[in-house]
């Protein structure tokens, strides 16, 4: 992704404050929670971001969902990978 595409992805991503958190549910309840979220959104595709696990293989970075901004948000999160962030910080 080039800087023009990264800027467009940032503009398309949801606005406002972003936070990370732990889903306060027992692990056995997570599948039902995710299914409920999927059913509540109109999108037909479920978006998530993947990367390489340090020990090899693929690893889920985050599940974005199927809401109206899921495609743009997953593109933005994927573009904001550690290599991109480190390159941007080198410019500062």
CNS distance restraints for C-alpha pairs under 8 A (distance, minus, plus):
assign (resid   1 and name CA) (resid   5 and name CA) 5.86 0.50 0.50
assign (resid   1 and name CA) (resid   6 and name CA) 6.28 0.50 0.50
assign (resid   1 and name CA) (resid  79 and name CA) 6.59 0.50 0.50
assign (resid   2 and name CA) (resid   6 and name CA) 6.13 0.50 0.50
assign (resid   3 and name CA) (resid   7 and name CA) 6.04 0.50 0.50
assign (resid   4 and name CA) (resid   8 and name CA) 6.32 0.50 0.50
assign (resid   5 and name CA) (resid   9 and name CA) 6.09 0.50 0.50
assign (resid   6 and name CA) (resid  10 and name CA) 6.18 0.50 0.50
assign (resid   6 and name CA) (resid  76 and name CA) 6.83 0.50 0.50
assign (resid   6 and name CA) (resid  79 and name CA) 6.52 0.50 0.50
assign (resid   7 and name CA) (resid  11 and name CA) 6.22 0.50 0.50
assign (resid   8 and name CA) (resid  12 and name CA) 6.18 0.50 0.50
assign (resid   9 and name CA) (resid  13 and name CA) 6.15 0.50 0.50
assign (resid   9 and name CA) (resid  72 and name CA) 6.03 0.50 0.50
assign (resid   9 and name CA) (resid  73 and name CA) 7.35 0.50 0.50
assign (resid   9 and name CA) (resid  75 and name CA) 6.46 0.50 0.50
assign (resid   9 and name CA) (resid  76 and name CA) 5.00 0.50 0.50
assign (resid  10 and name CA) (resid  76 and name CA) 5.94 0.50 0.50
assign (resid  12 and name CA) (resid  69 and name CA) 7.60 0.50 0.50
assign (resid  12 and name CA) (resid  72 and name CA) 5.73 0.50 0.50
assign (resid  12 and name CA) (resid  73 and name CA) 7.29 0.50 0.50
assign (resid  13 and name CA) (resid  69 and name CA) 6.68 0.50 0.50
assign (resid  13 and name CA) (resid  72 and name CA) 5.59 0.50 0.50
assign (resid  13 and name CA) (resid  73 and name CA) 4.86 0.50 0.50
assign (resid  13 and name CA) (resid  76 and name CA) 6.72 0.50 0.50
assign (resid  14 and name CA) (resid  69 and name CA) 6.82 0.50 0.50
assign (resid  14 and name CA) (resid  73 and name CA) 6.97 0.50 0.50
assign (resid  25 and name CA) (resid  29 and name CA) 6.22 0.50 0.50
assign (resid  25 and name CA) (resid  30 and name CA) 6.64 0.50 0.50
assign (resid  26 and name CA) (resid  30 and name CA) 6.89 0.50 0.50
assign (resid  29 and name CA) (resid  33 and name CA) 6.35 0.50 0.50
assign (resid  30 and name CA) (resid  34 and name CA) 6.13 0.50 0.50
assign (resid  31 and name CA) (resid  35 and name CA) 6.11 0.50 0.50
assign (resid  32 and name CA) (resid  36 and name CA) 6.13 0.50 0.50
assign (resid  33 and name CA) (resid  37 and name CA) 6.33 0.50 0.50
assign (resid  34 and name CA) (resid  38 and name CA) 6.18 0.50 0.50
assign (resid  35 and name CA) (resid  39 and name CA) 6.16 0.50 0.50
assign (resid  36 and name CA) (resid  40 and name CA) 6.20 0.50 0.50
assign (resid  37 and name CA) (resid  41 and name CA) 6.57 0.50 0.50
assign (resid  37 and name CA) (resid  65 and name CA) 7.73 0.50 0.50
assign (resid  38 and name CA) (resid  42 and name CA) 7.98 0.50 0.50
assign (resid  38 and name CA) (resid  46 and name CA) 7.72 0.50 0.50
assign (resid  38 and name CA) (resid  65 and name CA) 6.79 0.50 0.50
assign (resid  38 and name CA) (resid  66 and name CA) 6.26 0.50 0.50
assign (resid  41 and name CA) (resid  66 and name CA) 6.06 0.50 0.50
assign (resid  41 and name CA) (resid  67 and name CA) 5.13 0.50 0.50
assign (resid  41 and name CA) (resid  68 and name CA) 7.64 0.50 0.50
assign (resid  42 and name CA) (resid  66 and name CA) 7.05 0.50 0.50
assign (resid  42 and name CA) (resid  67 and name CA) 6.42 0.50 0.50
assign (resid  42 and name CA) (resid  68 and name CA) 7.33 0.50 0.50
assign (resid  43 and name CA) (resid  66 and name CA) 4.79 0.50 0.50
assign (resid  43 and name CA) (resid  67 and name CA) 5.66 0.50 0.50
assign (resid  43 and name CA) (resid  68 and name CA) 6.55 0.50 0.50
assign (resid  44 and name CA) (resid  66 and name CA) 6.75 0.50 0.50
assign (resid  45 and name CA) (resid  66 and name CA) 5.75 0.50 0.50
assign (resid  46 and name CA) (resid  64 and name CA) 7.41 0.50 0.50
assign (resid  46 and name CA) (resid  65 and name CA) 5.04 0.50 0.50
assign (resid  46 and name CA) (resid  66 and name CA) 4.62 0.50 0.50
assign (resid  46 and name CA) (resid  70 and name CA) 7.84 0.50 0.50
assign (resid  47 and name CA) (resid  63 and name CA) 6.43 0.50 0.50
assign (resid  47 and name CA) (resid  64 and name CA) 5.32 0.50 0.50
assign (resid  47 and name CA) (resid  65 and name CA) 5.18 0.50 0.50
assign (resid  47 and name CA) (resid  66 and name CA) 6.14 0.50 0.50
assign (resid  47 and name CA) (resid  70 and name CA) 6.20 0.50 0.50
assign (resid  47 and name CA) (resid  71 and name CA) 6.39 0.50 0.50
assign (resid  47 and name CA) (resid  74 and name CA) 6.47 0.50 0.50
assign (resid  48 and name CA) (resid  60 and name CA) 7.41 0.50 0.50
assign (resid  48 and name CA) (resid  61 and name CA) 7.52 0.50 0.50
assign (resid  48 and name CA) (resid  62 and name CA) 5.67 0.50 0.50
assign (resid  48 and name CA) (resid  63 and name CA) 4.19 0.50 0.50
assign (resid  48 and name CA) (resid  64 and name CA) 4.99 0.50 0.50
assign (resid  48 and name CA) (resid  65 and name CA) 6.79 0.50 0.50
assign (resid  48 and name CA) (resid  74 and name CA) 6.17 0.50 0.50
assign (resid  49 and name CA) (resid  60 and name CA) 6.15 0.50 0.50
assign (resid  49 and name CA) (resid  61 and name CA) 5.29 0.50 0.50
assign (resid  49 and name CA) (resid  62 and name CA) 5.38 0.50 0.50
assign (resid  49 and name CA) (resid  63 and name CA) 6.45 0.50 0.50
assign (resid  49 and name CA) (resid  64 and name CA) 7.48 0.50 0.50
assign (resid  49 and name CA) (resid  74 and name CA) 6.10 0.50 0.50
assign (resid  49 and name CA) (resid  77 and name CA) 7.30 0.50 0.50
assign (resid  49 and name CA) (resid  78 and name CA) 6.11 0.50 0.50
assign (resid  50 and name CA) (resid  58 and name CA) 6.64 0.50 0.50
assign (resid  50 and name CA) (resid  59 and name CA) 5.59 0.50 0.50
assign (resid  50 and name CA) (resid  60 and name CA) 4.52 0.50 0.50
assign (resid  50 and name CA) (resid  61 and name CA) 5.08 0.50 0.50
assign (resid  50 and name CA) (resid  62 and name CA) 7.18 0.50 0.50
assign (resid  50 and name CA) (resid  78 and name CA) 7.85 0.50 0.50
assign (resid  51 and name CA) (resid  58 and name CA) 5.68 0.50 0.50
assign (resid  51 and name CA) (resid  59 and name CA) 5.31 0.50 0.50
assign (resid  51 and name CA) (resid  60 and name CA) 6.41 0.50 0.50
assign (resid  51 and name CA) (resid  61 and name CA) 6.27 0.50 0.50
assign (resid  52 and name CA) (resid  56 and name CA) 6.35 0.50 0.50
assign (resid  52 and name CA) (resid  57 and name CA) 5.77 0.50 0.50
assign (resid  52 and name CA) (resid  58 and name CA) 4.65 0.50 0.50
assign (resid  52 and name CA) (resid  59 and name CA) 5.60 0.50 0.50
assign (resid  53 and name CA) (resid  57 and name CA) 5.51 0.50 0.50
assign (resid  53 and name CA) (resid  58 and name CA) 5.44 0.50 0.50
assign (resid  53 and name CA) (resid  59 and name CA) 5.13 0.50 0.50
assign (resid  64 and name CA) (resid  70 and name CA) 5.80 0.50 0.50
assign (resid  64 and name CA) (resid  73 and name CA) 7.24 0.50 0.50
assign (resid  64 and name CA) (resid  74 and name CA) 6.21 0.50 0.50
assign (resid  65 and name CA) (resid  70 and name CA) 5.85 0.50 0.50
assign (resid  66 and name CA) (resid  70 and name CA) 5.47 0.50 0.50
assign (resid  66 and name CA) (resid  71 and name CA) 7.76 0.50 0.50
assign (resid  69 and name CA) (resid  73 and name CA) 5.94 0.50 0.50
assign (resid  70 and name CA) (resid  74 and name CA) 5.95 0.50 0.50
assign (resid  71 and name CA) (resid  75 and name CA) 6.28 0.50 0.50
assign (resid  72 and name CA) (resid  76 and name CA) 6.20 0.50 0.50
assign (resid  73 and name CA) (resid  77 and name CA) 6.15 0.50 0.50
assign (resid  74 and name CA) (resid  78 and name CA) 6.06 0.50 0.50
assign (resid  75 and name CA) (resid  79 and name CA) 6.13 0.50 0.50
assign (resid  76 and name CA) (resid  80 and name CA) 6.24 0.50 0.50
assign (resid  77 and name CA) (resid  81 and name CA) 7.03 0.50 0.50
assign (resid  79 and name CA) (resid  84 and name CA) 7.06 0.50 0.50
assign (resid  80 and name CA) (resid  84 and name CA) 5.89 0.50 0.50
assign (resid  80 and name CA) (resid  85 and name CA) 6.16 0.50 0.50
assign (resid  81 and name CA) (resid  85 and name CA) 6.33 0.50 0.50
assign (resid  82 and name CA) (resid  86 and name CA) 6.01 0.50 0.50
assign (resid  83 and name CA) (resid  87 and name CA) 6.15 0.50 0.50
assign (resid  84 and name CA) (resid  88 and name CA) 6.21 0.50 0.50
assign (resid  85 and name CA) (resid  89 and name CA) 6.17 0.50 0.50
assign (resid  86 and name CA) (resid  90 and name CA) 6.26 0.50 0.50
assign (resid  87 and name CA) (resid  91 and name CA) 6.81 0.50 0.50
assign (resid  88 and name CA) (resid  92 and name CA) 7.00 0.50 0.50
